[in-house]
C-alpha cells in the first residue's frame, strides 16, 4: 500500500519565500497549499485539515504565534504539527514559538537541502507542544 503524501499548509506574507518553500517541499513529494496570511490560511483550513502547518512568525495583522495559539485552542488542531519559521530570529524566539504551541522552529533563509528532512523529523516525532502535554489526545 502506498503512503499518501503529507499535506502541508505553508503560510508566509513574502511571496518569494512562500514560493521557494512550496516548490522545495513539492519537489520532495509533499502536497502543499500556500497562504499569504493567517486569514487566507483559515479559509483553506475550513475546507481541509493539513498534516502540518509551516507558518512565518512575522506577518502583518495576525502573526504566526497568535495564529498558532488560536489553532491550539481548538480541539480539532491539538495533534496538528505546526512549525514556526522566521527571518528575523531574536534571542528567545524558539522558546516563544514552542510556548505558543509550535512543534518546531526553522530560521530563514531556509536550507533547501534540509527543509523536507527537518519537517519529516518533526512530523515523525512525538507531539511536543503544550496542548499535548496537558492531556490532549493526538
N, C-alpha and C positions, 0 to 999 in steps of 0.2 A: 504494500500500500504506500502510495506517495504521500509525503508530508506536504501540507499546503504551505505556501509562502507566508511568513509573518507579515501582518499588516501594520504599517507604521504611519502615524499621522505626524508630519513634520510641520512645525509652526515657527515662522520667523518673519519679521517685518522687512528684512532685507531680501529683495527678490534674488540677488545673485547668490547669497548664502543658501536660500531655500532651494534654488535650482541645483546648486552643487551637491548639497546633502541628499536631495531626492534622487539625482542622477547616480550618485555613488551607491546609494542603497538599492536602487533598482538594478544596477549592473551586478550587484551581489545577490540578487534573487529575492529581495524584499518587494512586497507590494506597497506602494507609497502614495498617499494623498498629501497635498500641500495646502497650508492655510497661511495667510499673511498676518493674521492677528487672532486673538482669543475669540472674538465674536464669530469670525468665519469658521474657526475650529469647532465651536459649539454647534453651529449649523450642520457641519459634517457629522458630528457625533450624535446628532438627533437621528441620523439615518443609519449609521453603522458604528459599532464599537471597535476601535482598533486593538491590536495586541499590545501596542506600545505607542507612547507619545514622546516625541523629541521636541522640546519646547525651549525657545530662546528666553532667557531671563529678562533682558532689557527690551521691552516693546512699549510703544506708546499706548496709552489707555491702560487696560489691564495687563500687568506684566506677567511673566511666566510663573512666578512663585504664587501670585494671587490666583492665577488660573489653576495651578496645581492644588492649592488649598481648597478651592471650590469643588474641584473634581473629587478630592478625597472626602469631602463632607457628604458625598452621595454613595450609598452602599454599593450601587452598581459598579463603581470605579475603585473599590478598595483593592482589588487584585490587579488592576491595570498597571503596567510598568510605565513609569514616567521618568524621562531623562532630561535634565536641565542642561542647557549649553549657553555659553556667554563669550563674547569677545572682550569684554571689559572686566576681566577677573580681578576681584578685590580680595584682600585677606578676609576670611570668614565666609566667602560666598558658598563654598562647598557645604559647610555646616548649615548655612541658611537654607540651601536647596534641600538638603536631607531633612531638616526640621519641618519644611513646608510639605514634605511627603514624597519627594523625588527619590528614585531608586538608584540614580547615578548622576554624574556631573561630568561634562565634557567642555574643555576650553577651546574656543575657536582661535585661529582658523583650525578647522577640523583636519585631522590627518586622514586623507583619503585612503591611505593604505590600511589604516587600522579601524576606521569607523564601524564597518559592518561587524568585525570581530568584537569590538567593545560592546556594541549593542546586543549581540548574541550572548555574550557572557553575562550581561545584566539581565537579559530575559531568562536565562537558564538558572540564575542564582535564586536562592530563597528570597521571598519578599522581605524587604528590609525597612520599609517606611513605617512611620509611627502608627498608621491605621492597622497594619498587620500585627505589630507588637501589642497593640491594645485589644487584640482578640478578634479582629475582623477576619473572616474566613476567606482564603483565596478562591 
